């Protein structure tokens, strides 16, 4: 079943969080009823090891790295999700962006699953 919204989660180094959040809002991500630019963030540590083919924004090839990051999550209309993801990619500094997309169940559809 297609829902009208998805939840997108992206992991961003602290230096670029405000830039990414602005891009999300300008592309119409984070709309919740009468509110726009809605998101939730939690801080954590991203860990990775770029291989010899990588061109890392942070760190060195073949060396383990850890970076203070924010996990930014927000609701996005399914029909504009690709536009929002492209906006994130334009301003995100990483070569490979950790991005999750989840379909959502509408509240009115919950009764279909209750027996």
Backbone torsions as a table, in degrees:
resi	resn	phi	psi	omega
1	UNK	NA	128.1	178.5
2	UNK	-80.8	128.3	173.9
3	UNK	-101.3	163.8	-176.8
4	UNK	-82.0	-16.6	-178.2
5	UNK	-124.9	155.4	169.2
6	UNK	-126.3	161.0	171.2
7	UNK	-108.3	129.6	178.4
8	UNK	-113.0	136.2	177.9
9	UNK	-124.8	131.8	179.2
10	UNK	-135.3	143.4	-179.9
11	UNK	-105.1	126.9	-168.4
12	UNK	-134.6	136.3	174.2
13	UNK	-64.7	147.7	-174.5
14	UNK	-54.1	-29.0	-178.5
15	UNK	-66.6	-18.7	-173.3
16	UNK	-120.7	7.6	-175.0
17	UNK	-61.3	-48.2	-178.2
18	UNK	-65.5	-36.9	178.7
19	UNK	-64.5	-43.6	-179.7
20	UNK	-68.1	-43.8	178.5
21	UNK	-60.1	-40.2	178.1
22	UNK	-62.8	-44.6	179.2
23	UNK	-61.9	-40.2	178.1
24	UNK	-60.3	-49.9	-178.7
25	UNK	-63.7	-42.2	-179.9
26	UNK	-66.0	-24.9	178.5
27	UNK	-92.9	9.7	178.6
28	UNK	73.2	27.4	167.6
29	UNK	-88.1	156.6	177.5
30	UNK	79.1	27.2	176.7
31	UNK	-92.1	125.9	179.7
32	UNK	-134.7	97.9	-177.1
33	UNK	61.4	-121.1	-179.0
34	UNK	-89.5	13.6	-177.5
35	UNK	-117.5	146.9	176.2
36	UNK	-127.5	170.1	-178.2
37	UNK	58.5	31.4	-180.0
38	UNK	-83.6	132.4	174.9
39	UNK	-158.9	167.2	173.3
40	UNK	-129.7	138.8	-180.0
41	UNK	-127.0	145.3	170.0
42	UNK	-137.1	143.2	-177.5
43	UNK	-91.0	149.0	178.3
44	UNK	-163.6	-169.8	-178.9
45	UNK	-120.2	122.2	174.1
46	UNK	-89.6	139.9	-179.8
47	UNK	-127.8	141.1	-179.3
48	UNK	-164.7	163.6	176.3
49	UNK	-135.9	103.7	179.1
50	UNK	-67.3	137.0	176.1
51	UNK	-85.3	-177.2	-174.3
52	UNK	-67.6	-17.0	178.2
53	UNK	-89.2	-9.8	-175.6
54	UNK	-78.2	157.5	173.7
55	UNK	-126.7	74.9	-170.9
56	UNK	-70.8	139.6	173.9
57	UNK	-70.6	-36.5	178.7
58	UNK	-126.6	137.1	176.0
59	UNK	93.1	-175.4	-178.2
60	UNK	-127.2	154.3	178.6
61	UNK	-63.1	146.0	178.5
62	UNK	58.6	25.3	177.5
63	UNK	-131.9	129.1	177.0
64	UNK	-61.1	139.6	-177.9
65	UNK	-134.0	150.0	170.7
66	UNK	-134.3	141.6	-173.0
67	UNK	-136.4	136.1	171.8
68	UNK	-69.5	123.9	-176.7
69	UNK	-134.3	164.8	168.8
70	UNK	-113.8	140.1	170.3
71	UNK	-93.7	113.5	-179.3
72	UNK	-105.9	124.5	178.4
73	UNK	-126.9	146.2	-176.0
74	UNK	-160.1	160.3	176.1
75	UNK	-89.5	145.5	-179.0
76	UNK	-145.6	135.7	173.1
77	UNK	-60.0	133.8	-178.9
78	UNK	-53.2	-38.5	-175.8
79	UNK	-68.8	-18.7	179.1
80	UNK	-112.3	5.3	-175.2
81	UNK	-58.8	-42.9	-178.8
82	UNK	-64.3	-40.0	177.1
83	UNK	-61.8	-42.5	179.9
84	UNK	-66.4	-43.0	178.9
85	UNK	-62.9	-41.5	177.0
86	UNK	-62.5	-38.1	177.5
87	UNK	-64.6	-39.5	176.8
88	UNK	-62.4	-46.5	-177.4
89	UNK	-62.0	-30.1	180.0
90	UNK	-68.8	-29.6	-174.6
91	UNK	-112.4	-12.8	-178.9
92	UNK	-74.9	135.1	-174.9
93	UNK	-80.2	-16.3	-173.7
94	UNK	-78.3	147.0	174.6
95	UNK	-67.0	-42.7	176.6
96	UNK	-118.2	120.6	-175.2
97	UNK	-100.6	126.3	175.2
98	UNK	-78.5	111.6	-172.6
99	UNK	-138.8	127.6	177.9
100	UNK	-116.3	142.5	178.1
101	UNK	-129.8	123.3	-178.2
102	UNK	-120.1	130.4	171.7
103	UNK	-71.5	149.0	-178.5
104	UNK	-116.1	150.8	173.7
105	UNK	-94.2	131.5	177.1
106	UNK	-72.6	146.4	-177.9
107	UNK	-56.5	-40.2	179.9
108	UNK	-64.5	-23.0	179.6
109	UNK	-81.5	-11.6	-178.1
110	UNK	-60.6	-35.2	-178.4
111	UNK	-62.0	-25.6	178.0
112	UNK	-66.6	-26.2	-176.3
113	UNK	-95.9	-9.4	179.3
114	UNK	-93.1	135.2	179.2
115	UNK	-127.4	NA	NA
